[in-house]
Amino acid sequence: MAIPLLHTVVTWLLKKRVHDIELFIKYPNEVQRDQLMNLLQTAKKTEVGKQYGFADIKHKQYEDFVDRVPVSTYEEIAPMIERSRQGEQNIFWPTPIKWYAKSSGTTNAKSKFIPISNESLEDCHFKGGKDMLSLYFKNNEQSSVLQGKALRLGGSKEIYEENNSYFGDLSAIMIDNLPLWAEMVSAPSQKVSLMSEWETKMKAIVNETIKEDIRSMAGVPSWMLVLLQKVLAETGRESILDVWPNMEVYFHGGVNFMPYKEQYKALMPSDAVHYVELYNASEGFFGVQDQLHSDELLLMLDYGIFYEFIDMKTYGTKNEKVIPLSAVEVGTQYAVIISTNAGLWRYNIGDTIRFTSIVPYRFKITGRTKHFINVFGEELVIENANKALELVCQRHHVQLVDYTAAPIFMEGSEKGGHEWLIEFKAPPKDAAVFAKDLDKRLQALNSDYEAKRYKNMTLMPLKLHVAKPKTFYKWLKQKGKIGGQHKVPRLSNTREYLDELLGGRQM
């Protein structure tokens, strides 16, 4: 009886939240102004607040904020964060910082420790999770998702204590702090969810969840796919729906879903299974897919985050200009800058987005500020790569597992190019034709790449290597980066990752 009653109560509470969402959709710029003022007032007596005179920012609020506070990267604020981790308080946020989300972003060895305040945990991360359900119920009024269990797949890092503070994957921090009602409808148990050794943990999750009535899933697509395949191997079933017949929705984020979409549909062959994209990171929860038949994300504006943006055409140049939400335009690719209720001030999170609508503010994630190839002026971005691969894979009837690409640098009289390593579920019949089609599709999608490829004047045709099965998995495992949020860098301006994967050879 507990679960049906819980379903009724929680569903009612979640539906009430839709009204608040409609308010910030109607008054986005006013809500954002309020967010900034609240952040400045809350933090005015912190070390950072005093340094930049937050208490004096009143009338020309945004203009003064911009004039006083510089845009920063993690490297620039790392010393402050380290002081905080050593026990100092009131540096960048007034309430005690007890949690730090350990994040590498990609596969870089150097870790980031993103501060998590009580405010950011409750009013951003958890609020985003609840809004995910609120919007889902709005679009699916007959949903019974809370009458069963939610399969969660968090990070592979347990919580570590150091100097009376705690660090680990964001997912582990959230699991450790979940409210009782959320824990009651989640699987596996907290004990299993927080296990550190990834492969042991996967076995435990399978054993614990195959007996449950799983109706929803949440996790990074690449790792969730591994788990679902293990579920089928353990049960001997052909479809996940044979194991969990009431499966209703998969909430996903962290990596582009395109390479995995067809594989999920094969595992769950039913139009009744919904796929909902999220945009959340260690730094905050930013967007939720709010429409059933569109993969655009609604920018969430009342989570204690103030947003700014940099046009990628000027990014990193002397003409770089930071603008507020009210000044963005549809179709332009922007780097995302945030100020948050965990004390990140004008922080460059390293992600890029493109707005598809400004009434309301909806967008698509396009990539990373550092994850592109622009050695020869070709400006190849993740959005181009993913779209080209999607179309070419469809044409060749193949499915992707993972990929990475890097430049071939000019040597002597030799021209440059791009080199790709792609792991397929099953390789294409003719890899050379696949490579040729991919090259053509990239030219069609990116005029700069096309110009550099014209008559092979600057760039030669791309080189393609078909990776052996589990190439990327073994590489991540070797680096201790299995599970959770760890991702393979798709595009890189250097050969660091590709050369490692190819055994240090430029082939």
C-alpha positions as CSV (number, residue, x, y, z in Angstrom):
1,M,0.0,0.0,0.0
2,A,2.9,2.4,0.7
3,I,3.9,2.8,-2.9
4,P,0.4,3.6,-4.4
5,L,-0.2,6.1,-1.6
6,L,3.2,7.7,-2.1
7,H,2.5,7.9,-5.8
8,T,-0.7,9.8,-5.2
9,V,0.8,12.3,-2.8
10,V,4.1,12.9,-4.7
11,T,2.3,13.2,-8.0
12,W,0.0,15.9,-6.6
13,L,3.0,17.9,-5.2
14,L,4.9,17.6,-8.4
15,K,2.0,18.8,-10.5
16,K,1.7,21.9,-8.3
17,R,5.3,22.9,-9.3
18,V,4.2,23.2,-13.0
19,H,2.6,26.6,-12.1
20,D,6.0,28.0,-10.9
21,I,7.6,26.8,-14.1
22,E,5.0,28.5,-16.2
23,L,5.7,31.7,-14.2
24,F,9.5,31.8,-15.1
25,I,8.6,30.9,-18.7
26,K,6.3,34.0,-18.8
27,Y,8.7,36.3,-17.0
28,P,12.2,34.9,-17.7
29,N,14.3,38.1,-17.5
30,E,12.6,39.3,-14.3
31,V,13.2,35.9,-12.7
32,Q,16.9,36.0,-13.7
33,R,17.3,39.5,-12.3
34,D,15.8,38.3,-9.0
35,Q,18.2,35.4,-9.0
36,L,21.2,37.7,-9.4
37,M,20.1,40.1,-6.7
38,N,19.4,37.2,-4.3
39,L,22.9,35.7,-5.0
40,L,24.6,39.1,-4.5
41,Q,22.7,39.9,-1.3
42,T,23.3,36.4,0.2
43,A,27.1,36.5,-0.5
44,K,27.8,40.1,0.2
45,K,29.7,39.4,3.5
46,T,31.8,36.6,2.1
47,E,35.4,37.2,1.2
48,V,34.5,37.3,-2.5
49,G,31.5,39.5,-1.8
50,K,33.7,42.0,0.0
51,Q,36.4,41.9,-2.6
52,Y,34.0,42.9,-5.4
53,G,31.7,45.1,-3.3
54,F,28.5,43.0,-3.7
55,A,26.8,45.2,-1.1
56,D,27.2,48.2,-3.3
57,I,25.6,46.6,-6.4
58,K,22.1,48.0,-6.4
59,H,20.8,50.2,-9.2
60,K,22.7,49.2,-12.3
61,Q,22.8,45.7,-11.0
62,Y,24.0,43.7,-14.0
63,E,26.3,46.4,-15.4
64,D,28.0,46.8,-12.0
65,F,28.3,43.0,-11.6
66,V,30.0,42.7,-15.0
67,D,32.3,45.6,-14.3
68,R,33.5,44.3,-10.9
69,V,33.6,40.5,-11.3
70,P,35.8,38.8,-14.0
71,V,34.8,35.6,-15.9
72,S,36.7,32.7,-14.4
73,T,37.7,29.2,-15.1
74,Y,38.2,26.4,-12.6
75,E,42.0,26.8,-12.7
76,E,41.6,30.4,-11.6
77,I,39.4,29.7,-8.7
78,A,41.0,26.4,-7.7
79,P,43.1,27.9,-4.9
80,M,40.0,29.3,-3.2
81,I,38.3,25.9,-3.5
82,E,41.3,24.2,-2.0
83,R,41.2,26.6,1.0
84,S,37.6,25.7,1.4
85,R,38.3,22.0,1.3
86,Q,40.9,22.5,4.0
87,G,38.2,23.9,6.3
88,E,38.0,27.6,5.7
89,Q,34.5,29.0,5.3
90,N,32.7,32.1,4.1
91,I,35.2,32.5,1.2
92,F,32.8,32.4,-1.8
93,W,29.5,31.4,-0.1
94,P,28.2,32.2,3.4
95,T,26.7,28.9,4.5
96,P,29.1,26.0,5.2
97,I,30.3,24.0,2.2
98,K,30.5,20.4,3.3
99,W,30.3,18.6,-0.1
100,Y,32.5,18.7,-3.2
101,A,31.6,16.9,-6.4
102,K,34.7,15.4,-7.8
103,S,34.7,15.8,-11.5
104,S,37.2,15.4,-14.3
105,G,34.9,16.5,-17.0
106,T,36.5,14.2,-19.5
107,T,39.4,11.8,-19.0
108,N,41.9,14.3,-17.9
109,A,43.8,13.1,-14.9
110,K,43.4,16.4,-13.0
111,S,40.3,16.4,-10.9
112,K,38.0,19.3,-10.2
113,F,36.3,19.7,-6.9
114,I,33.0,21.6,-7.4
115,P,31.5,23.0,-4.2
116,I,28.0,21.8,-3.3
117,S,26.2,24.0,-0.8
118,N,23.0,23.0,1.0
119,E,21.2,25.6,-1.2
120,S,22.6,24.2,-4.4
121,L,21.8,20.6,-3.4
122,E,18.2,21.4,-2.4
123,D,17.2,24.3,-4.7
124,C,19.1,23.2,-7.8
125,H,20.1,19.6,-8.0
126,F,17.1,18.0,-6.2
127,K,14.8,20.7,-7.5
128,G,15.9,19.7,-11.1
129,G,15.1,16.1,-10.4
130,K,11.7,16.9,-9.1
131,D,11.0,19.2,-12.1
132,M,12.0,16.4,-14.4
133,L,9.2,14.4,-13.0
134,S,6.8,17.4,-12.8
135,L,7.2,18.0,-16.5
136,Y,7.0,14.3,-17.3
137,F,3.7,14.1,-15.5
138,K,2.4,17.2,-17.3
139,N,3.0,15.4,-20.6
140,N,1.9,12.0,-19.4
141,E,-1.1,12.5,-17.1
142,Q,-1.8,8.8,-16.9
143,S,1.7,7.9,-15.8
144,S,2.2,5.2,-13.1
145,V,5.9,5.6,-13.0
146,L,6.0,6.1,-9.2
147,Q,4.0,3.0,-8.6
148,G,7.1,1.0,-9.3
149,K,10.9,1.6,-8.8
150,A,13.3,3.9,-10.5
151,L,16.6,2.3,-11.6
152,R,19.5,4.7,-10.9
153,L,23.0,4.3,-12.1
154,G,25.3,6.7,-10.4
155,G,29.0,7.1,-10.3
156,S,31.5,4.5,-9.3
157,K,33.1,6.6,-6.6
158,E,32.1,6.3,-3.0
159,I,32.1,9.3,-0.6
160,Y,35.4,10.1,0.9
161,E,35.9,12.3,4.0
162,E,38.8,14.8,4.3
163,N,39.1,17.7,6.7
164,N,35.5,17.4,7.8
165,S,34.3,17.7,4.2
166,Y,33.2,15.0,1.8
167,F,33.9,14.4,-1.9
168,G,32.8,12.0,-4.6
169,D,30.7,11.8,-7.8
170,L,27.8,14.2,-7.8
171,S,25.5,11.2,-8.2
172,A,26.9,9.6,-5.1
173,I,26.5,12.8,-3.1
174,M,22.8,13.0,-4.2
175,I,22.1,9.4,-3.4
176,D,23.7,9.9,0.0
177,N,21.3,12.9,0.7
178,L,18.1,11.7,-1.0
179,P,14.8,12.4,0.8
180,L,13.1,9.3,2.2
181,W,10.3,9.3,-0.4
182,A,12.8,9.3,-3.3
183,E,14.8,6.5,-1.6
184,M,11.7,4.4,-1.2
185,V,11.1,4.4,-5.0
186,S,14.7,3.9,-6.1
187,A,16.7,0.8,-6.9
188,P,19.2,-0.5,-6.2
189,S,19.7,0.1,-2.5
190,Q,21.9,2.9,-1.3
191,K,24.5,0.4,-0.2
192,V,24.8,-1.0,-3.7
193,S,24.5,2.4,-5.4
194,L,27.5,3.7,-3.5
195,M,29.8,0.7,-4.2
196,S,33.2,1.8,-5.5
197,E,34.4,-1.1,-7.7
198,W,32.5,-0.7,-10.9
199,E,32.3,-4.3,-12.2
200,T,31.3,-5.7,-8.8
201,K,28.7,-3.0,-8.5
202,M,27.2,-3.8,-11.9
203,K,26.7,-7.4,-10.9
204,A,25.1,-6.4,-7.6
205,I,22.8,-3.9,-9.4
206,V,21.7,-6.6,-11.8
207,N,21.0,-9.2,-9.0
208,E,19.1,-6.7,-7.0
209,T,17.0,-5.0,-9.7
210,I,15.9,-7.9,-11.9
211,K,13.4,-8.8,-9.1
212,E,12.0,-5.3,-8.9
213,D,9.2,-3.6,-10.8
214,I,11.4,-1.1,-12.6
215,R,9.3,1.6,-14.4
216,S,11.9,4.3,-15.0
217,M,15.7,4.7,-15.4
218,A,18.2,7.5,-15.0
219,G,21.8,7.6,-15.9
220,V,24.5,8.2,-18.6
221,P,23.5,6.4,-21.8
222,S,26.9,4.7,-22.4
223,W,27.0,3.1,-19.0
224,M,23.3,2.4,-18.7
225,L,23.6,0.5,-22.0
226,V,26.3,-1.7,-20.5
227,L,24.0,-2.4,-17.5
228,L,21.0,-3.3,-19.6
229,Q,23.1,-5.7,-21.7
230,K,24.2,-7.4,-18.5
231,V,20.6,-7.6,-17.3
232,L,19.7,-9.5,-20.6
233,A,22.7,-11.7,-20.3
234,E,21.8,-12.7,-16.7
235,T,18.1,-13.2,-17.3
236,G,18.4,-14.8,-20.8
237,R,15.7,-12.5,-22.1
238,E,15.7,-10.8,-25.5
239,S,14.1,-7.5,-24.4
240,I,14.3,-5.3,-21.3
241,L,10.5,-5.2,-21.5
242,D,10.5,-9.0,-20.9
243,V,12.3,-8.3,-17.6
244,W,10.5,-5.0,-16.7
245,P,7.2,-5.0,-18.6
246,N,6.1,-1.7,-17.0
247,M,9.2,0.2,-18.1
248,E,7.9,3.7,-19.0
249,V,10.7,6.3,-19.3
250,Y,14.4,6.7,-19.5
251,F,15.9,10.0,-18.2
252,H,19.3,10.5,-19.7
253,G,22.1,13.1,-19.9
254,G,25.8,13.5,-19.8
255,V,26.6,12.5,-23.4
256,N,24.9,12.9,-26.7
257,F,22.1,10.3,-27.0
258,M,22.4,9.9,-30.8
259,P,24.9,7.1,-31.0
260,Y,22.9,5.0,-28.6
261,K,19.3,5.8,-29.6
262,E,18.8,2.8,-32.0
263,Q,20.4,0.4,-29.5
264,Y,18.0,1.5,-26.8
265,K,15.1,1.1,-29.1
266,A,16.3,-2.4,-30.0
267,L,16.5,-3.3,-26.3
268,M,13.1,-1.7,-25.5
269,P,11.1,-2.2,-28.7
270,S,8.0,-0.2,-27.8
271,D,6.7,3.3,-28.6
272,A,5.3,3.4,-25.1
273,V,8.8,3.9,-23.7
274,H,9.7,7.6,-23.5
275,Y,13.1,9.2,-23.6
276,V,13.7,12.4,-21.7
277,E,16.9,14.4,-22.0
278,L,18.4,16.4,-19.1
279,Y,21.2,18.8,-18.8
280,N,22.8,18.6,-15.4
281,A,26.4,18.7,-14.3
282,S,28.4,19.0,-11.1
283,E,28.0,22.7,-11.3
284,G,24.2,22.7,-11.5
285,F,21.0,21.4,-13.1
286,F,20.3,23.6,-16.1
287,G,17.7,22.1,-18.5
288,V,14.9,19.6,-18.9
289,Q,13.2,18.3,-22.1
290,D,9.7,19.6,-21.5
291,Q,8.1,18.5,-24.8
292,L,7.3,14.9,-25.7
293,H,8.2,15.0,-29.4
294,S,11.2,17.4,-29.3
295,D,14.7,17.0,-27.9
296,E,15.0,20.7,-27.2
297,L,15.6,21.5,-23.5
298,L,13.9,24.2,-21.4
299,L,16.3,26.4,-19.6
300,M,15.4,26.3,-15.9
301,L,15.6,29.8,-14.5
302,D,14.8,29.7,-10.8
303,Y,17.4,27.3,-9.4
304,G,19.7,29.9,-7.8
305,I,21.7,30.2,-11.1
306,F,22.3,33.4,-13.0
307,Y,23.2,32.8,-16.7
308,E,25.4,34.6,-19.1
309,F,26.7,33.7,-22.5
310,I,29.6,34.3,-24.9
311,D,29.1,34.0,-28.7
312,M,31.6,31.3,-29.8
313,K,32.5,33.4,-32.8
314,T,34.2,35.8,-30.5
315,Y,35.2,33.3,-27.7
316,G,38.8,33.7,-26.6
317,T,39.4,36.7,-28.9
318,K,40.0,40.4,-28.0
319,N,36.4,41.0,-29.2
320,E,34.9,38.5,-26.7
321,K,31.7,39.8,-25.2
322,V,29.6,38.4,-22.4
323,I,25.8,38.9,-22.6
324,P,22.9,38.2,-20.3
325,L,20.0,35.8,-21.2
326,S,17.9,38.7,-22.5
327,A,20.4,39.4,-25.3
328,V,20.8,35.9,-26.8
329,E,19.7,35.1,-30.3
330,V,18.2,31.9,-31.9
331,G,20.8,29.9,-33.8
332,T,24.0,31.3,-32.3
333,Q,26.3,29.0,-30.5
334,Y,27.2,30.2,-27.0
335,A,29.6,29.3,-24.2
336,V,27.7,29.1,-20.9
337,I,28.8,31.3,-17.9
338,I,27.1,30.8,-14.5
339,S,26.9,32.3,-11.1
340,T,25.4,29.9,-8.6
341,N,24.1,29.4,-5.0
342,A,27.2,27.4,-4.3
343,G,29.5,30.4,-4.8
344,L,30.7,30.0,-8.4
345,W,30.9,33.6,-9.8
346,R,30.8,34.2,-13.5
347,Y,32.2,30.7,-14.0
348,N,32.8,29.2,-17.4
349,I,31.5,25.7,-17.3
350,G,33.1,24.8,-20.6
351,D,29.8,23.8,-22.3
352,T,28.3,25.3,-25.5
353,I,24.6,25.5,-26.4
354,R,22.5,26.9,-29.2
355,F,19.1,28.4,-28.5
356,T,16.3,27.1,-30.6
357,S,13.7,29.4,-29.1
358,I,13.6,32.5,-26.9
359,V,9.9,32.4,-26.1
360,P,10.4,30.3,-24.0
361,Y,14.1,29.8,-23.7
362,R,14.8,26.4,-25.2
363,F,18.1,25.1,-26.4
364,K,20.3,22.2,-27.6
365,I,23.7,21.2,-26.2
366,T,26.3,21.6,-28.9
367,G,29.5,20.5,-27.2
368,R,32.4,21.8,-25.2
369,T,34.5,24.9,-25.6
370,K,37.6,22.8,-25.7
371,H,36.2,19.8,-27.6
372,F,36.5,20.8,-31.3
373,I,39.0,20.6,-34.1
374,N,40.2,23.9,-35.4
375,V,43.8,23.4,-36.3
376,F,43.4,24.5,-39.9
377,G,40.4,26.9,-39.6
378,E,37.9,24.2,-40.1
379,E,36.0,24.8,-36.9
380,L,34.6,21.3,-36.6
381,V,32.3,21.1,-33.5
382,I,30.6,18.2,-31.8
383,E,27.2,19.2,-33.2
384,N,28.6,18.6,-36.8
385,A,30.3,15.4,-35.9
386,N,27.3,13.9,-34.1
387,K,24.8,14.8,-36.9
388,A,27.1,13.5,-39.7
389,L,27.6,10.2,-37.9
390,E,23.9,9.8,-37.2
391,L,23.1,10.2,-40.9
392,V,26.0,8.1,-42.2
393,C,25.3,5.3,-39.7
394,Q,21.7,5.2,-40.9
395,R,22.8,5.0,-44.5
396,H,25.2,2.1,-43.7
397,H,22.8,0.4,-41.2
398,V,25.4,0.4,-38.4
399,Q,25.3,1.5,-34.8
400,L,28.0,3.4,-32.9
401,V,29.5,2.4,-29.6
402,D,32.0,5.3,-29.2
403,Y,34.4,7.5,-31.2
404,T,37.1,10.1,-31.0
405,A,38.8,12.2,-33.6
406,A,41.9,14.4,-33.8
407,P,44.0,16.3,-36.3
408,I,46.8,15.0,-38.5
409,F,49.3,17.8,-38.3
410,M,51.1,19.0,-41.4
411,E,54.7,17.7,-41.8
412,G,57.0,19.2,-44.4
413,S,55.1,19.3,-47.7
414,E,52.4,16.9,-46.4
415,K,48.9,18.3,-45.9
416,G,46.9,17.9,-42.7
417,G,43.7,16.1,-42.1
418,H,41.5,14.5,-39.5
419,E,41.8,11.0,-38.1
420,W,38.9,9.1,-36.6
421,L,38.7,6.0,-34.4
422,I,35.2,4.6,-34.3
423,E,33.9,1.5,-32.4
424,F,30.8,0.0,-33.9
425,K,28.4,-2.5,-32.5
426,A,29.0,-4.3,-35.8
427,P,31.4,-2.7,-38.3
428,P,30.2,-1.4,-41.7
429,K,30.6,-3.7,-44.7
430,D,33.0,-1.3,-46.4
431,A,34.9,1.0,-43.9
432,A,36.4,3.0,-46.8
433,V,33.0,3.9,-48.2
434,F,31.8,4.8,-44.7
435,A,34.8,7.1,-44.3
436,K,34.1,8.7,-47.7
437,D,30.5,9.3,-46.8
438,L,31.3,10.7,-43.4
439,D,33.8,13.1,-45.0
440,K,31.1,14.3,-47.5
441,R,28.5,14.7,-44.8
442,L,30.9,16.8,-42.7
443,Q,31.4,19.0,-45.7
444,A,27.7,19.4,-46.2
445,L,27.2,20.4,-42.6
446,N,30.2,22.6,-42.1
447,S,31.2,25.2,-44.7
448,D,34.5,25.9,-43.1
449,Y,35.4,22.2,-43.2
450,E,34.2,22.1,-46.8
451,A,36.4,25.1,-47.8
452,K,39.5,23.4,-46.3
453,R,38.7,20.2,-48.0
454,Y,38.2,21.8,-51.5
455,K,40.4,20.0,-53.9
456,N,42.4,18.7,-50.9
457,M,44.0,22.2,-50.8
458,T,44.4,22.3,-47.0
459,L,42.8,19.1,-45.6
460,M,43.2,15.6,-47.1
461,P,40.2,13.1,-46.8
462,L,39.7,11.9,-43.3
463,K,41.3,8.7,-42.1
464,L,39.2,6.1,-40.4
465,H,40.2,3.3,-38.0
466,V,37.6,0.8,-37.0
467,A,38.3,0.0,-33.3
468,K,38.2,-3.5,-31.9
469,P,35.3,-4.3,-29.5
470,K,35.6,-2.7,-26.1
471,T,38.6,-0.5,-27.1
472,F,37.2,2.5,-25.4
473,Y,36.0,0.6,-22.3
474,K,39.4,-0.9,-21.8
475,W,41.1,2.5,-22.2
476,L,38.8,4.1,-19.6
477,K,39.3,1.1,-17.3
478,Q,43.1,1.5,-17.6
479,K,42.7,5.1,-16.5
480,G,40.4,4.2,-13.6
481,K,37.6,6.1,-15.3
482,I,35.0,3.4,-15.5
483,G,31.4,4.4,-14.8
484,G,29.4,7.4,-13.8
485,Q,30.1,10.6,-15.6
486,H,33.3,9.7,-17.3
487,K,33.3,10.3,-21.0
488,V,35.5,9.8,-24.0
489,P,36.5,13.1,-25.5
490,R,34.9,13.1,-29.0
491,L,36.9,15.8,-30.7
492,S,40.3,17.2,-29.7
493,N,42.7,19.8,-31.0
494,T,45.6,17.6,-29.9
495,R,46.5,13.9,-30.5
496,E,46.8,13.1,-26.8
497,Y,43.8,10.7,-26.6
498,L,43.9,9.3,-30.1
499,D,47.6,8.4,-29.9
500,E,47.0,6.6,-26.6
501,L,44.1,4.7,-28.1
502,L,46.2,3.8,-31.3
503,G,49.2,2.8,-29.2
504,G,51.1,6.1,-29.6
505,R,51.2,5.8,-33.4
506,Q,50.1,8.4,-35.9
507,M,48.6,6.2,-38.5
